[in-house]
Amino acid sequence: RQYSNNLSEEVRKGMDQKAEEGWFPGGKKRGYRSVGDSGHKTWVIDDAPESEASYIKRAFYLYDSGNVSLKRTCQILQNEGWANISKSQLHLILQDIFYCGEFTWRGKHYIAANHKPLIPKHVFYSVQERLNRKTNGKQQKHLFLFGNGVLKCGECGRAIVGAVQKGHHYYYCTRFERECSQKVYTREEKLEEQIVGFFEGLQIKDGKL
């Protein structure tokens, strides 16, 4: 058991080191393939004829146009040949920051990843803002407590948007078209505690109210 624990710890350290070097140490991403030896693998865009990379790129631009819903985007891509994609899978892909050249690992956000992005950052964050708005009057599958432009970044003024990672809601600054040092993802529970604490400190001095 001690050997197993030590081995797991060494693997974890190795993956953390890989992340610090700018390479996503997690599992396979659709549209990408790994190259190199075991333990030193890096990510490159899969340019094979059967690759999903072109479909994923088209999905971002198609949805970002604002002319089609998520469901319709999925239908268009299926008609164009991406047969093995579902609406729920497409939703997860459109939320994955990996595709714009960033990634998260063990709660830390790496903004300058080494892998080549499929799409520009401004397209990704524009899509996030749209995903966090109501579409056709219907609520999204993931209901974010502080979604729909409720919060703005105190440093750059851009929208704070939500994302789902491993079943938890996180919030982050879009940093869209502006420089901003706020790169940390914050759990919804911690953000709620901060906001509740702020309101608890407010006092109404007018006794007539």
N, C-alpha and C positions, 0 to 999 in steps of 0.2 A: 504493500500500500504506500509506503514511504517513497519507493522508487517511482511509482505511478504519479504521486503528487509532485515529486521533483521534476519529472519529465513534463508534466502539464505546465509547471511554472516556467520551465525553459522554453516551451513552445509559446507560451503567452508573451514572454519577454521578447522572443524573436519576432512575433507578429507586431508587437508594439514598436519595436525598432524599425521594422519595415514601414509602418505608418509614419514614423518620424522622418523617414527618408523620402516620404512623399508618395509611397505606393500603397494602394488599398490592399490590405492583407486578407480580406474576406473572400467569400465564395464567388463563383462565376457570375458575370453580368451579361445579360443578353445583348448581343451585338458586339461583344468583345471576345478576344481569346488571349490566353496566357502564353508567353514565350519564355524560354530559359529553363534552367535546371530546377529541380525541386528545392524549395527554400529560397530561391533567388528569382522566382518567376515575376514577370512584369506584364502589364496589360497593354494590348494594342487593339485598335479597331479591326474587327473581322471583315476583311474585304472579299471573302469567298462569295461566289454567286448566290448561294443559299443563305447567306448571312441575314440577320434581322436588323443590322445597323441602319440600312437605308430606310426601312419602315419606321424605326424608332425616331430617326431624325425627322421624317415626314410627319409623324404623329405630333411632335412638339410644334412644328410650324403650322400644321393644320388646325390644331386646337387653339393656338395663340392668335389665329386670325380673328377669332371671336364670332365667326359665322356659323359654326357647328357645335353641337353639344358633344359631350364625351361619348354618348351612345352612338351618335352619328359618325363621329371620328372613327370609332371602332368598326362600324359597318363599312365605311369607305375603305379602310385599310384591308379588311377581309375581302372586299370585292377586288382589290388591287393585287391580292395574292397572299396576304399575311393570314393564312387560314387558322393557325394555332394561337390566336390572340383573343382574349375575352375582355369585356369591359372592365372587370375588376383588376385583371392583370395590367391592362393599359393604364388604369388609374395609378397603380403602384409605380409603374415605369415613369409616368409623368411627374411623380413626386420624388424620384430618385435623383439626388443632387450629384451623383457620380457622373451623370451624362454631361454636365457643364464643366467638368474638370475639378470638382471638389469631392470630398467624401467625409463621412463621420465614422469614427472608430472609438468604441468604449467611451462614448459621451463627449469626445473631443472633435471639434470641427477643423478639418484641414482644408484651407482655402486654396492652396497652391499645389495641387496634386501633379504628379509627373505624367500621368497618362493623357493622351490626346483627347480632348472633349469632342463629343458629337455635335454639340450645339453651343452657341455663345451664352455667356452668363445672363445677359439681359433677356434672352428668350426664355430661359428656364425660370427666372424670377417673375417674369410677366405671366407665365403659365401658372405659377403658384398663386399669384394674386387672383387670377380668374378662378382657379380651383377653390379658393376660399371665399368666393362670392356665391350667392344663390343663383341658380340657373333655372330660367323659366318658372320662377316662383316656387321651386321645389328645394327642399333641404338636401344637402350633400350627405353621403353615407357617413363621413366623419364629421361630427358636429364639434367644432372648436369653440370653447367657451369665450375665447378672446379673438375670434376670427372676424372676417368681413371688415377689416380696416379699423377695428376698435382701438388698437394701440399703434403708436408711432415711435420710432427710435428717437431717444433723447439726444443722440449725437448728430445724426444726419437727417432726421425727419422722415425717413422712408417708412413704409409699412412694415409692421411686425406680422409675420405669417406663421401658420402652424404646419407641422408635418407629423406623420406617424412613424415611429421607429420602435420596432419590437413591442407593439401594443400600447406604447405610451405616447402622449401628446407632447411635442416640443415646440418651442417658439424661437424665432430668430429674425434678425434684421435682413431685409432683402438686399441692402447695399446696392440697389439697382442704379447704375449710372453715376454713382457717387462713391468717394472714398469714405470708408468707415472702419473703425478698429473693432467694432462689436462683432466678434466671430464665434461666440459661445452659444450653444443651444441651451435653453432653459426649460426644465420640466414644468408642465402646466400647474402642478401642485405648488411648486416653489413660487411661481409667478402669482398665483392666487393668494398665497400667504403675504407677499409683499403688498399687493393691492389692498387686501383686507386690513393689514396693519396701517396703511396710509389713511384709510377712511376711519379707523378707530381713533386716530389722533385728531380728527376734525371735531370742532365744537361749534354749536349754534349759539351765538351770544344773544340774539334777539329773543327775549322771552315770549314774544307774541306768536312765534312760529311753532 
